[in-house]
Amino acid sequence: MTFISYAQNFEDIRLWRALKTVENGFYIDVGANDPTHDSVTKAFYDNGWTGINVEPMPNYFEALSQQRPKDINLQCAAGESADELTFYGIAGTGLSTLDPAMAKLHRDAGMDVRNQTIKSRTLASICEQHAQGRAIHFLKIDVEGHEETVLRGMDFSQWRPWVILIETPWARDQAWETLVTDAGYHSILFDGINTYYLAEEHLNLKPAFDIPPCNLDEFQFCKGHKFSHPVSDAEHQLAAALQRAEQAEAQLRAMQNSRTWQAIQKLKKTLLRA
């Protein structure tokens, strides 16, 4: 079966290669963002997996709740403690952050950065409530500069994700990495955007990460993926025409259900009998 990839940088393909034999697997996605666009977990959900999505942005949380009903969706941040934090939201992007320095950079670049107060929970408390008795097959963290506080709120002695991937663009400080490696994880791959870590008890999975995604992985990019062929003008026109047809059909149904329409139909029947 062809694997449909949604992630921005082949993350889901790499993870699927390592974990595809796992049935009904379980993931935790911290900074889940959109349930489809650039999602690392969408393909896994479509293949019968479930998990926990941690997402503070209201629009993304609502979309996750609607499109991922089998998942546990939490509207909060993961942090070092249970607290209230200032969150810098940038709608329509994956750049929202808890880091004021990064927020300033985005604001200086002309982005619409809006401050809001959100609740945070430790990742350990989330696992304790929602992952008891579950193997955590992978933990993905994408929190735009807030990595250290997320990791400090996790108890890796009790909760042992098989694979951890953390977004770590090349220019970002990784002083927090010892929080992962000292907990018995090995850094096995940097893909240009993310660093992958394997629990020492699951190092047998490392060969799956040794080569980049290739044709043997039997994957396709989802429609609209930035690496896929761009949608043609004809496809855009067809989609627009279908949308107009659906709107016209909805308007027709509404008109047919109106009292005026029903009265006209009764009058026509009366005139035909006359």
PEWOTA-V882505 format. One record per run of one state. SS is the DSSP state (H for helix, E for strand, C for the rest). FROM is the first residue (numbers start at 1). LEN is the number of residues. Records with the same first field share a line. If there is no record, write none. Layout:
BEGIN
SS=FROM-LEN / FROM-LEN
END
This chain:
BEGIN
C=1-2 / 6-1 / 8-3 / 20-6 / 31-7 / 39-3 / 47-3 / 55-3 / 68-4 / 75-2 / 80-3 / 90-7 / 98-2 / 109-5 / 131-7 / 142-5 / 153-10 / 168-7 / 182-3 / 191-3 / 210-5 / 218-1 / 222-11 / 257-2 / 274-1
E=3-3 / 7-1 / 26-5 / 38-1 / 50-5 / 72-3 / 77-3 / 83-7 / 97-1 / 114-9 / 138-4 / 163-5 / 185-6 / 194-6 / 219-3
H=11-9 / 42-5 / 58-10 / 100-9 / 123-8 / 147-6 / 175-7 / 200-10 / 215-3 / 233-24 / 259-15
END
